[in-house]
């Protein structure tokens, strides 16, 4: 029987040190979702605050 390759299920990969490797693409995609949510709710903000919020969320900062 052949072996199955594990498919990556996480958007953020872990490095050898166990820390998350967050790419600009990850931040960009999450910032876009934050922007869309903010606009739909009518919440004030800007692209910079969306980007910073995305970085915080991806780094596990609350």
ABEGO torsion letter per residue (X at the ends): XBBBBBBBABABBBBAAGBBBBBAAAAAAAAAAAAAAAAAAGBBEBAAAAAAAAAAAAAGBX
